[in-house]
Amino acid sequence: MRSQVCRSIRPIGEEAGDYSIQIKIPGGFEYDEAEIAMASVLKGSGPIAFDHERSHSSLAHVARHPGN
């Protein structure tokens, strides 16, 4: 079975640049820093299907750290 994910991510707020929210977790499990955003569209098909609008999202370079 083929699965698909469709998403549209934008900054939080009505206008681009209204807010800038970051999370910093030095030595974190998956990332050190992330930018919080809003997923105006977040849909997935397959064994675990979902369909959300105006939901939480975060943007980060994900990398497992040595020792985690």
PQR file of N, CA, C, O and H, with PARSE charges and radii, in Angstrom:
ATOM      1  N   MET A   1       0.832  -1.170   0.000 -0.4000 1.5000
ATOM      2  CA  MET A   1       0.000   0.000   0.000 -0.0000 2.0000
ATOM      3  C   MET A   1       0.884   1.244   0.000  0.5500 1.7000
ATOM      4  O   MET A   1       1.823   1.352   0.788 -0.5500 1.4000
ATOM      5  N   ARG A   2       0.578   2.155  -0.873 -0.4000 1.5000
ATOM      6  CA  ARG A   2       1.345   3.390  -0.976 -0.0000 2.0000
ATOM      7  C   ARG A   2       0.731   4.462  -0.080  0.5500 1.7000
ATOM      8  O   ARG A   2      -0.485   4.648  -0.080 -0.5500 1.4000
ATOM      9  H   ARG A   2      -0.185   2.067  -1.514  0.4000 1.0000
ATOM     10  N   SER A   3       1.556   5.159   0.675 -0.4000 1.5000
ATOM     11  CA  SER A   3       1.097   6.220   1.567 -0.0000 2.0000
ATOM     12  C   SER A   3       1.570   7.565   1.036  0.5500 1.7000
ATOM     13  O   SER A   3       2.602   7.648   0.370 -0.5500 1.4000
ATOM     14  H   SER A   3       2.544   5.008   0.675  0.4000 1.0000
ATOM     15  N   GLN A   4       0.814   8.616   1.331 -0.4000 1.5000
ATOM     16  CA  GLN A   4       1.186   9.961   0.934 -0.0000 2.0000
ATOM     17  C   GLN A   4       0.990  10.915   2.097  0.5500 1.7000
ATOM     18  O   GLN A   4       0.100  10.728   2.927 -0.5500 1.4000
ATOM     19  H   GLN A   4      -0.024   8.549   1.872  0.4000 1.0000
ATOM     20  N   VAL A   5       1.836  11.946   2.150 -0.4000 1.5000
ATOM     21  CA  VAL A   5       1.684  13.012   3.133 -0.0000 2.0000
ATOM     22  C   VAL A   5       1.638  14.327   2.363  0.5500 1.7000
ATOM     23  O   VAL A   5       2.467  14.571   1.486 -0.5500 1.4000
ATOM     24  H   VAL A   5       2.559  12.098   1.476  0.4000 1.0000
ATOM     25  N   CYS A   6       0.661  15.176   2.698 -0.4000 1.5000
ATOM     26  CA  CYS A   6       0.504  16.487   2.086 -0.0000 2.0000
ATOM     27  C   CYS A   6       0.526  17.504   3.212  0.5500 1.7000
ATOM     28  O   CYS A   6      -0.183  17.350   4.207 -0.5500 1.4000
ATOM     29  H   CYS A   6      -0.012  14.977   3.411  0.4000 1.0000
ATOM     30  N   ARG A   7       1.345  18.557   3.060 -0.4000 1.5000
ATOM     31  CA  ARG A   7       1.403  19.553   4.115 -0.0000 2.0000
ATOM     32  C   ARG A   7       1.674  20.921   3.530  0.5500 1.7000
ATOM     33  O   ARG A   7       2.278  21.061   2.466 -0.5500 1.4000
ATOM     34  H   ARG A   7       1.921  18.682   2.252  0.4000 1.0000
ATOM     35  N   SER A   8       1.214  21.924   4.251 -0.4000 1.5000
ATOM     36  CA  SER A   8       1.486  23.319   3.938 -0.0000 2.0000
ATOM     37  C   SER A   8       1.816  23.986   5.263  0.5500 1.7000
ATOM     38  O   SER A   8       0.960  24.094   6.140 -0.5500 1.4000
ATOM     39  H   SER A   8       0.724  21.810   5.116  0.4000 1.0000
ATOM     40  N   ILE A   9       3.059  24.433   5.407 -0.4000 1.5000
ATOM     41  CA  ILE A   9       3.550  24.961   6.675 -0.0000 2.0000
ATOM     42  C   ILE A   9       3.842  26.452   6.507  0.5500 1.7000
ATOM     43  O   ILE A   9       4.376  26.877   5.482 -0.5500 1.4000
ATOM     44  H   ILE A   9       3.754  24.345   4.695  0.4000 1.0000
ATOM     45  N   ARG A  10       3.486  27.243   7.525 -0.4000 1.5000
ATOM     46  CA  ARG A  10       3.764  28.676   7.482 -0.0000 2.0000
ATOM     47  C   ARG A  10       4.061  29.178   8.886  0.5500 1.7000
ATOM     48  O   ARG A  10       3.785  28.485   9.865 -0.5500 1.4000
ATOM     49  H   ARG A  10       3.052  26.898   8.357  0.4000 1.0000
ATOM     50  N   PRO A  11       4.628  30.395   8.991 -0.5600 1.5000
ATOM     51  CA  PRO A  11       4.893  30.949  10.319  0.2800 2.0000
ATOM     52  C   PRO A  11       3.602  31.138  11.111  0.5500 1.7000
ATOM     53  O   PRO A  11       2.526  31.239  10.521 -0.5500 1.4000
ATOM     54  N   ILE A  12       3.694  31.187  12.422 -0.4000 1.5000
ATOM     55  CA  ILE A  12       2.539  31.427  13.279 -0.0000 2.0000
ATOM     56  C   ILE A  12       2.136  32.899  13.156  0.5500 1.7000
ATOM     57  O   ILE A  12       3.001  33.773  13.094 -0.5500 1.4000
ATOM     58  H   ILE A  12       4.567  31.106  12.902  0.4000 1.0000
ATOM     59  N   GLY A  13       0.848  33.174  13.121 -0.4000 1.5000
ATOM     60  CA  GLY A  13       0.324  34.533  13.034 -0.0000 2.0000
ATOM     61  C   GLY A  13      -0.430  34.730  11.733  0.5500 1.7000
ATOM     62  O   GLY A  13      -0.337  33.916  10.815 -0.5500 1.4000
ATOM     63  H   GLY A  13       0.145  32.464  13.171  0.4000 1.0000
ATOM     64  N   GLU A  14      -1.167  35.809  11.667 -0.4000 1.5000
ATOM     65  CA  GLU A  14      -1.952  36.107  10.466 -0.0000 2.0000
ATOM     66  C   GLU A  14      -1.064  36.574   9.319  0.5500 1.7000
ATOM     67  O   GLU A  14      -1.314  36.227   8.165 -0.5500 1.4000
ATOM     68  H   GLU A  14      -1.242  36.470  12.413  0.4000 1.0000
ATOM     69  N   GLU A  15      -0.051  37.343   9.617 -0.4000 1.5000
ATOM     70  CA  GLU A  15       0.885  37.856   8.609 -0.0000 2.0000
ATOM     71  C   GLU A  15       2.220  37.134   8.775  0.5500 1.7000
ATOM     72  O   GLU A  15       2.636  36.835   9.894 -0.5500 1.4000
ATOM     73  H   GLU A  15       0.152  37.625  10.555  0.4000 1.0000
ATOM     74  N   ALA A  16       2.880  36.862   7.670 -0.4000 1.5000
ATOM     75  CA  ALA A  16       4.203  36.233   7.749 -0.0000 2.0000
ATOM     76  C   ALA A  16       5.113  37.130   8.589  0.5500 1.7000
ATOM     77  O   ALA A  16       5.197  38.335   8.351 -0.5500 1.4000
ATOM     78  H   ALA A  16       2.543  37.106   6.761  0.4000 1.0000
ATOM     79  N   GLY A  17       5.774  36.553   9.544 -0.4000 1.5000
ATOM     80  CA  GLY A  17       6.697  37.293  10.392 -0.0000 2.0000
ATOM     81  C   GLY A  17       6.062  37.877  11.646  0.5500 1.7000
ATOM     82  O   GLY A  17       6.744  38.575  12.397 -0.5500 1.4000
ATOM     83  H   GLY A  17       5.706  35.574   9.737  0.4000 1.0000
ATOM     84  N   ASP A  18       4.760  37.614  11.906 -0.4000 1.5000
ATOM     85  CA  ASP A  18       4.117  38.113  13.127 -0.0000 2.0000
ATOM     86  C   ASP A  18       4.866  37.643  14.369  0.5500 1.7000
ATOM     87  O   ASP A  18       5.131  38.431  15.278 -0.5500 1.4000
ATOM     88  H   ASP A  18       4.206  37.048  11.296  0.4000 1.0000
ATOM     89  N   TYR A  19       5.199  36.377  14.403 -0.4000 1.5000
ATOM     90  CA  TYR A  19       5.840  35.784  15.558 -0.0000 2.0000
ATOM     91  C   TYR A  19       7.018  34.925  15.111  0.5500 1.7000
ATOM     92  O   TYR A  19       7.038  34.400  13.998 -0.5500 1.4000
ATOM     93  H   TYR A  19       4.983  35.737  13.665  0.4000 1.0000
ATOM     94  N   SER A  20       7.971  34.799  15.980 -0.4000 1.5000
ATOM     95  CA  SER A  20       9.079  33.876  15.770 -0.0000 2.0000
ATOM     96  C   SER A  20       9.304  33.168  17.099  0.5500 1.7000
ATOM     97  O   SER A  20       9.733  33.782  18.075 -0.5500 1.4000
ATOM     98  H   SER A  20       7.955  35.226  16.884  0.4000 1.0000
ATOM     99  N   ILE A  21       9.011  31.876  17.129 -0.4000 1.5000
ATOM    100  CA  ILE A  21       9.127  31.108  18.363 -0.0000 2.0000
ATOM    101  C   ILE A  21      10.091  29.952  18.118  0.5500 1.7000
ATOM    102  O   ILE A  21       9.895  29.151  17.204 -0.5500 1.4000
ATOM    103  H   ILE A  21       8.662  31.377  16.336  0.4000 1.0000
ATOM    104  N   GLN A  22      11.124  29.873  18.936 -0.4000 1.5000
ATOM    105  CA  GLN A  22      12.104  28.799  18.814 -0.0000 2.0000
ATOM    106  C   GLN A  22      12.147  27.983  20.100  0.5500 1.7000
ATOM    107  O   GLN A  22      11.891  28.483  21.195 -0.5500 1.4000
ATOM    108  H   GLN A  22      11.283  30.524  19.679  0.4000 1.0000
ATOM    109  N   ILE A  23      12.474  26.735  19.928 -0.4000 1.5000
ATOM    110  CA  ILE A  23      12.728  25.845  21.056 -0.0000 2.0000
ATOM    111  C   ILE A  23      14.191  25.443  20.973  0.5500 1.7000
ATOM    112  O   ILE A  23      14.664  25.027  19.915 -0.5500 1.4000
ATOM    113  H   ILE A  23      12.682  26.328  19.038  0.4000 1.0000
ATOM    114  N   LYS A  24      14.897  25.562  22.063 -0.4000 1.5000
ATOM    115  CA  LYS A  24      16.309  25.166  22.106 -0.0000 2.0000
ATOM    116  C   LYS A  24      16.471  24.078  23.157  0.5500 1.7000
ATOM    117  O   LYS A  24      16.111  24.256  24.321 -0.5500 1.4000
ATOM    118  H   LYS A  24      14.513  25.900  22.922  0.4000 1.0000
ATOM    119  N   ILE A  25      17.018  22.952  22.726 -0.4000 1.5000
ATOM    120  CA  ILE A  25      17.264  21.819  23.612 -0.0000 2.0000
ATOM    121  C   ILE A  25      18.718  21.362  23.369  0.5500 1.7000
ATOM    122  O   ILE A  25      18.947  20.435  22.593 -0.5500 1.4000
ATOM    123  H   ILE A  25      17.310  22.807  21.781  0.4000 1.0000
ATOM    124  N   PRO A  26      19.688  22.000  24.021 -0.5600 1.5000
ATOM    125  CA  PRO A  26      21.080  21.605  23.807  0.2800 2.0000
ATOM    126  C   PRO A  26      21.285  20.113  24.094  0.5500 1.7000
ATOM    127  O   PRO A  26      20.915  19.628  25.163 -0.5500 1.4000
ATOM    128  N   GLY A  27      21.871  19.396  23.144 -0.4000 1.5000
ATOM    129  CA  GLY A  27      22.087  17.960  23.298 -0.0000 2.0000
ATOM    130  C   GLY A  27      20.796  17.167  23.230  0.5500 1.7000
ATOM    131  O   GLY A  27      20.738  16.041  23.722 -0.5500 1.4000
ATOM    132  H   GLY A  27      22.171  19.791  22.276  0.4000 1.0000
ATOM    133  N   GLY A  28      19.750  17.741  22.623 -0.4000 1.5000
ATOM    134  CA  GLY A  28      18.448  17.084  22.548 -0.0000 2.0000
ATOM    135  C   GLY A  28      18.488  15.756  21.809  0.5500 1.7000
ATOM    136  O   GLY A  28      19.432  15.463  21.076 -0.5500 1.4000
ATOM    137  H   GLY A  28      19.797  18.656  22.223  0.4000 1.0000
ATOM    138  N   PHE A  29      17.451  14.964  22.015 -0.4000 1.5000
ATOM    139  CA  PHE A  29      17.372  13.620  21.436 -0.0000 2.0000
ATOM    140  C   PHE A  29      17.347  13.654  19.912  0.5500 1.7000
ATOM    141  O   PHE A  29      18.060  12.882  19.271 -0.5500 1.4000
ATOM    142  H   PHE A  29      16.684  15.203  22.611  0.4000 1.0000
ATOM    143  N   GLU A  30      16.534  14.539  19.316 -0.4000 1.5000
ATOM    144  CA  GLU A  30      16.410  14.602  17.859 -0.0000 2.0000
ATOM    145  C   GLU A  30      16.942  15.893  17.264  0.5500 1.7000
ATOM    146  O   GLU A  30      17.424  15.889  16.131 -0.5500 1.4000
ATOM    147  H   GLU A  30      15.954  15.165  19.837  0.4000 1.0000
ATOM    148  N   TYR A  31      16.869  16.987  17.989 -0.4000 1.5000
ATOM    149  CA  TYR A  31      17.352  18.268  17.472 -0.0000 2.0000
ATOM    150  C   TYR A  31      17.794  19.167  18.612  0.5500 1.7000
ATOM    151  O   TYR A  31      17.421  18.964  19.768 -0.5500 1.4000
ATOM    152  H   TYR A  31      16.478  16.990  18.909  0.4000 1.0000
ATOM    153  N   ASP A  32      18.605  20.176  18.260 -0.4000 1.5000
ATOM    154  CA  ASP A  32      19.065  21.172  19.231 -0.0000 2.0000
ATOM    155  C   ASP A  32      18.174  22.405  19.227  0.5500 1.7000
ATOM    156  O   ASP A  32      17.991  23.053  20.258 -0.5500 1.4000
ATOM    157  H   ASP A  32      18.908  20.340  17.322  0.4000 1.0000
ATOM    158  N   GLU A  33      17.614  22.731  18.041 -0.4000 1.5000
ATOM    159  CA  GLU A  33      16.822  23.941  17.903 -0.0000 2.0000
ATOM    160  C   GLU A  33      15.734  23.726  16.861  0.5500 1.7000
ATOM    161  O   GLU A  33      15.977  23.102  15.827 -0.5500 1.4000
ATOM    162  H   GLU A  33      17.763  22.206  17.204  0.4000 1.0000
ATOM    163  N   ALA A  34      14.539  24.238  17.127 -0.4000 1.5000
ATOM    164  CA  ALA A  34      13.426  24.119  16.185 -0.0000 2.0000
ATOM    165  C   ALA A  34      12.664  25.432  16.141  0.5500 1.7000
ATOM    166  O   ALA A  34      12.644  26.179  17.119 -0.5500 1.4000
ATOM    167  H   ALA A  34      14.342  24.745  17.966  0.4000 1.0000
ATOM    168  N   GLU A  35      12.040  25.709  15.011 -0.4000 1.5000
ATOM    169  CA  GLU A  35      11.169  26.867  14.832 -0.0000 2.0000
ATOM    170  C   GLU A  35       9.733  26.367  14.856  0.5500 1.7000
ATOM    171  O   GLU A  35       9.387  25.443  14.120 -0.5500 1.4000
ATOM    172  H   GLU A  35      12.056  25.102  14.217  0.4000 1.0000
ATOM    173  N   ILE A  36       8.899  26.963  15.691 -0.4000 1.5000
ATOM    174  CA  ILE A  36       7.500  26.569  15.777 -0.0000 2.0000
ATOM    175  C   ILE A  36       6.751  27.213  14.609  0.5500 1.7000
ATOM    176  O   ILE A  36       6.986  28.376  14.280 -0.5500 1.4000
ATOM    177  H   ILE A  36       9.181  27.713  16.289  0.4000 1.0000
ATOM    178  N   ALA A  37       5.857  26.457  13.991 -0.4000 1.5000
ATOM    179  CA  ALA A  37       5.108  26.924  12.834 -0.0000 2.0000
ATOM    180  C   ALA A  37       3.683  26.387  12.901  0.5500 1.7000
ATOM    181  O   ALA A  37       3.317  25.670  13.833 -0.5500 1.4000
ATOM    182  H   ALA A  37       5.666  25.512  14.259  0.4000 1.0000
ATOM    183  N   MET A  38       2.882  26.749  11.893 -0.4000 1.5000
ATOM    184  CA  MET A  38       1.526  26.244  11.802 -0.0000 2.0000
ATOM    185  C   MET A  38       1.372  25.467  10.500  0.5500 1.7000
ATOM    186  O   MET A  38       1.757  25.936   9.429 -0.5500 1.4000
ATOM    187  H   MET A  38       3.179  27.331  11.136  0.4000 1.0000
ATOM    188  N   ALA A  39       0.802  24.275  10.614 -0.4000 1.5000
ATOM    189  CA  ALA A  39       0.482  23.490   9.429 -0.0000 2.0000
ATOM    190  C   ALA A  39      -0.943  23.849   9.037  0.5500 1.7000
ATOM    191  O   ALA A  39      -1.894  23.413   9.685 -0.5500 1.4000
ATOM    192  H   ALA A  39       0.490  23.894  11.484  0.4000 1.0000
ATOM    193  N   SER A  40      -1.100  24.645   7.974 -0.4000 1.5000
ATOM    194  CA  SER A  40      -2.451  24.999   7.547 -0.0000 2.0000
ATOM    195  C   SER A  40      -3.136  23.787   6.912  0.5500 1.7000
ATOM    196  O   SER A  40      -4.363  23.689   6.937 -0.5500 1.4000
ATOM    197  H   SER A  40      -0.327  25.000   7.447  0.4000 1.0000
ATOM    198  N   VAL A  41      -2.367  22.881   6.354 -0.4000 1.5000
ATOM    199  CA  VAL A  41      -2.867  21.605   5.824 -0.0000 2.0000
ATOM    200  C   VAL A  41      -1.909  20.517   6.277  0.5500 1.7000
ATOM    201  O   VAL A  41      -0.696  20.658   6.120 -0.5500 1.4000
ATOM    202  H   VAL A  41      -1.371  22.961   6.334  0.4000 1.0000
ATOM    203  N   LEU A  42      -2.428  19.447   6.829 -0.4000 1.5000
ATOM    204  CA  LEU A  42      -1.618  18.304   7.240 -0.0000 2.0000
ATOM    205  C   LEU A  42      -2.452  17.049   7.037  0.5500 1.7000
ATOM    206  O   LEU A  42      -3.318  16.730   7.852 -0.5500 1.4000
ATOM    207  H   LEU A  42      -3.413  19.332   6.957  0.4000 1.0000
ATOM    208  N   LYS A  43      -2.187  16.337   5.943 -0.4000 1.5000
ATOM    209  CA  LYS A  43      -2.971  15.155   5.585 -0.0000 2.0000
ATOM    210  C   LYS A  43      -2.038  13.986   5.301  0.5500 1.7000
ATOM    211  O   LYS A  43      -0.947  14.171   4.761 -0.5500 1.4000
ATOM    212  H   LYS A  43      -1.484  16.595   5.281  0.4000 1.0000
ATOM    213  N   GLY A  44      -2.463  12.806   5.661 -0.4000 1.5000
ATOM    214  CA  GLY A  44      -1.701  11.603   5.374 -0.0000 2.0000
ATOM    215  C   GLY A  44      -2.643  10.461   5.062  0.5500 1.7000
ATOM    216  O   GLY A  44      -3.732  10.359   5.627 -0.5500 1.4000
ATOM    217  H   GLY A  44      -3.349  12.657   6.099  0.4000 1.0000
ATOM    218  N   SER A  45      -2.209   9.602   4.153 -0.4000 1.5000
ATOM    219  CA  SER A  45      -2.999   8.420   3.824 -0.0000 2.0000
ATOM    220  C   SER A  45      -2.155   7.185   4.088  0.5500 1.7000
ATOM    221  O   SER A  45      -0.935   7.275   4.222 -0.5500 1.4000
ATOM    222  H   SER A  45      -1.325   9.685   3.694  0.4000 1.0000
ATOM    223  N   GLY A  46      -2.791   6.062   4.160 -0.4000 1.5000
ATOM    224  CA  GLY A  46      -2.096   4.816   4.443 -0.0000 2.0000
ATOM    225  C   GLY A  46      -2.681   4.181   5.688  0.5500 1.7000
ATOM    226  O   GLY A  46      -3.802   4.503   6.080 -0.5500 1.4000
ATOM    227  H   GLY A  46      -3.782   5.989   4.051  0.4000 1.0000
ATOM    228  N   PRO A  47      -1.933   3.279   6.317 -0.5600 1.5000
ATOM    229  CA  PRO A  47      -2.437   2.586   7.505  0.2800 2.0000
ATOM    230  C   PRO A  47      -2.815   3.536   8.643  0.5500 1.7000
ATOM    231  O   PRO A  47      -3.737   3.252   9.408 -0.5500 1.4000
ATOM    232  N   ILE A  48      -2.104   4.663   8.757 -0.4000 1.5000
ATOM    233  CA  ILE A  48      -2.432   5.665   9.772 -0.0000 2.0000
ATOM    234  C   ILE A  48      -2.801   6.944   9.023  0.5500 1.7000
ATOM    235  O   ILE A  48      -1.938   7.777   8.745 -0.5500 1.4000
ATOM    236  H   ILE A  48      -1.354   4.893   8.136  0.4000 1.0000
ATOM    237  N   ALA A  49      -4.078   7.097   8.699 -0.4000 1.5000
ATOM    238  CA  ALA A  49      -4.548   8.266   7.956 -0.0000 2.0000
ATOM    239  C   ALA A  49      -4.893   9.390   8.927  0.5500 1.7000
ATOM    240  O   ALA A  49      -5.344   9.134  10.043 -0.5500 1.4000
ATOM    241  H   ALA A  49      -4.779   6.421   8.924  0.4000 1.0000
ATOM    242  N   PHE A  50      -4.681  10.634   8.500 -0.4000 1.5000
ATOM    243  CA  PHE A  50      -5.024  11.796   9.313 -0.0000 2.0000
ATOM    244  C   PHE A  50      -5.332  12.966   8.398  0.5500 1.7000
ATOM    245  O   PHE A  50      -4.897  12.999   7.247 -0.5500 1.4000
ATOM    246  H   PHE A  50      -4.315  10.841   7.593  0.4000 1.0000
ATOM    247  N   ASP A  51      -6.082  13.922   8.915 -0.4000 1.5000
ATOM    248  CA  ASP A  51      -6.460  15.114   8.168 -0.0000 2.0000
ATOM    249  C   ASP A  51      -6.681  16.241   9.176  0.5500 1.7000
ATOM    250  O   ASP A  51      -7.704  16.276   9.859 -0.5500 1.4000
ATOM    251  H   ASP A  51      -6.435  13.895   9.850  0.4000 1.0000
ATOM    252  N   HIS A  52      -5.718  17.163   9.266 -0.4000 1.5000
ATOM    253  CA  HIS A  52      -5.778  18.254  10.233 -0.0000 2.0000
ATOM    254  C   HIS A  52      -5.602  19.585   9.513  0.5500 1.7000
ATOM    255  O   HIS A  52      -4.901  19.668   8.504 -0.5500 1.4000
ATOM    256  H   HIS A  52      -4.886  17.134   8.711  0.4000 1.0000
ATOM    257  N   GLU A  53      -6.239  20.619  10.037 -0.4000 1.5000
ATOM    258  CA  GLU A  53      -6.065  21.980   9.553 -0.0000 2.0000
ATOM    259  C   GLU A  53      -5.664  22.860  10.726  0.5500 1.7000
ATOM    260  O   GLU A  53      -6.093  22.634  11.857 -0.5500 1.4000
ATOM    261  H   GLU A  53      -6.808  20.552  10.857  0.4000 1.0000
ATOM    262  N   ARG A  54      -4.832  23.873  10.451 -0.4000 1.5000
ATOM    263  CA  ARG A  54      -4.397  24.834  11.468 -0.0000 2.0000
ATOM    264  C   ARG A  54      -3.876  24.122  12.718  0.5500 1.7000
ATOM    265  O   ARG A  54      -4.345  24.371  13.829 -0.5500 1.4000
ATOM    266  H   ARG A  54      -4.483  24.058   9.532  0.4000 1.0000
ATOM    267  N   SER A  55      -2.911  23.244  12.524 -0.4000 1.5000
ATOM    268  CA  SER A  55      -2.358  22.483  13.638 -0.0000 2.0000
ATOM    269  C   SER A  55      -0.880  22.826  13.857  0.5500 1.7000
ATOM    270  O   SER A  55      -0.236  23.447  13.011 -0.5500 1.4000
ATOM    271  H   SER A  55      -2.530  23.041  11.622  0.4000 1.0000
ATOM    272  N   HIS A  56      -0.372  22.412  14.994 -0.4000 1.5000
ATOM    273  CA  HIS A  56       1.014  22.663  15.372 -0.0000 2.0000
ATOM    274  C   HIS A  56       1.982  21.958  14.425  0.5500 1.7000
ATOM    275  O   HIS A  56       1.729  20.850  13.952 -0.5500 1.4000
ATOM    276  H   HIS A  56      -0.895  21.907  15.681  0.4000 1.0000
ATOM    277  N   SER A  57       3.083  22.627  14.170 -0.4000 1.5000
ATOM    278  CA  SER A  57       4.169  22.019  13.404 -0.0000 2.0000
ATOM    279  C   SER A  57       5.474  22.608  13.924  0.5500 1.7000
ATOM    280  O   SER A  57       5.477  23.664  14.557 -0.5500 1.4000
ATOM    281  H   SER A  57       3.289  23.526  14.554  0.4000 1.0000
ATOM    282  N   SER A  58       6.554  21.938  13.662 -0.4000 1.5000
ATOM    283  CA  SER A  58       7.860  22.502  13.979 -0.0000 2.0000
ATOM    284  C   SER A  58       8.819  22.145  12.858  0.5500 1.7000
ATOM    285  O   SER A  58       8.708  21.093  12.228 -0.5500 1.4000
ATOM    286  H   SER A  58       6.551  21.080  13.148  0.4000 1.0000
ATOM    287  N   LEU A  59       9.753  23.036  12.626 -0.4000 1.5000
ATOM    288  CA  LEU A  59      10.742  22.862  11.565 -0.0000 2.0000
ATOM    289  C   LEU A  59      12.110  22.743  12.218  0.5500 1.7000
ATOM    290  O   LEU A  59      12.520  23.616  12.983 -0.5500 1.4000
ATOM    291  H   LEU A  59       9.844  23.890  13.137  0.4000 1.0000
ATOM    292  N   ALA A  60      12.808  21.665  11.912 -0.4000 1.5000
ATOM    293  CA  ALA A  60      14.123  21.444  12.516 -0.0000 2.0000
ATOM    294  C   ALA A  60      14.944  20.529  11.627  0.5500 1.7000
ATOM    295  O   ALA A  60      14.406  19.719  10.873 -0.5500 1.4000
ATOM    296  H   ALA A  60      12.474  20.956  11.291  0.4000 1.0000
ATOM    297  N   HIS A  61      16.240  20.673  11.728 -0.4000 1.5000
ATOM    298  CA  HIS A  61      17.142  19.703  11.118 -0.0000 2.0000
ATOM    299  C   HIS A  61      17.254  18.570  12.146  0.5500 1.7000
ATOM    300  O   HIS A  61      17.820  18.757  13.223 -0.5500 1.4000
ATOM    301  H   HIS A  61      16.677  21.331  12.341  0.4000 1.0000
ATOM    302  N   VAL A  62      16.722  17.421  11.810 -0.4000 1.5000
ATOM    303  CA  VAL A  62      16.671  16.300  12.750 -0.0000 2.0000
ATOM    304  C   VAL A  62      17.888  15.407  12.554  0.5500 1.7000
ATOM    305  O   VAL A  62      18.167  14.956  11.443 -0.5500 1.4000
ATOM    306  H   VAL A  62      16.262  17.270  10.935  0.4000 1.0000
ATOM    307  N   ALA A  63      18.600  15.159  13.631 -0.4000 1.5000
ATOM    308  CA  ALA A  63      19.772  14.286  13.594 -0.0000 2.0000
ATOM    309  C   ALA A  63      19.940  13.649  14.965  0.5500 1.7000
ATOM    310  O   ALA A  63      19.903  14.336  15.986 -0.5500 1.4000
ATOM    311  H   ALA A  63      18.373  15.526  14.533  0.4000 1.0000
ATOM    312  N   ARG A  64      20.120  12.364  14.982 -0.4000 1.5000
ATOM    313  CA  ARG A  64      20.376  11.678  16.257 -0.0000 2.0000
ATOM    314  C   ARG A  64      21.773  12.037  16.713  0.5500 1.7000
ATOM    315  O   ARG A  64      22.726  11.985  15.936 -0.5500 1.4000
ATOM    316  H   ARG A  64      20.150  11.806  14.153  0.4000 1.0000
ATOM    317  N   HIS A  65      21.886  12.399  17.973 -0.4000 1.5000
ATOM    318  CA  HIS A  65      23.177  12.763  18.546 -0.0000 2.0000
ATOM    319  C   HIS A  65      23.888  11.542  19.083  0.5500 1.7000
ATOM    320  O   HIS A  65      23.236  10.617  19.569 -0.5500 1.4000
ATOM    321  H   HIS A  65      21.112  12.441  18.604  0.4000 1.0000
ATOM    322  N   PRO A  66      25.204  11.512  19.010 -0.5600 1.5000
ATOM    323  CA  PRO A  66      25.955  10.387  19.566  0.2800 2.0000
ATOM    324  C   PRO A  66      25.588  10.166  21.023  0.5500 1.7000
ATOM    325  O   PRO A  66      25.503  11.115  21.803 -0.5500 1.4000
ATOM    326  N   GLY A  67      25.375   8.934  21.379 -0.4000 1.5000
ATOM    327  CA  GLY A  67      25.046   8.601  22.752 -0.0000 2.0000
ATOM    328  C   GLY A  67      23.557   8.584  23.059  0.5500 1.7000
ATOM    329  O   GLY A  67      23.157   8.206  24.160 -0.5500 1.4000
ATOM    330  H   GLY A  67      25.444   8.163  20.745  0.4000 1.0000
ATOM    331  N   ASN A  68      22.727   8.989  22.094 -0.4000 1.5000
ATOM    332  CA  ASN A  68      21.268   8.974  22.313 -0.0000 2.0000
ATOM    333  C   ASN A  68      20.640   7.837  21.566  0.5500 1.7000
ATOM    334  O   ASN A  68      19.423   7.657  21.624 -0.5500 1.4000
ATOM    335  H   ASN A  68      23.052   9.296  21.199  0.4000 1.0000
TER
END
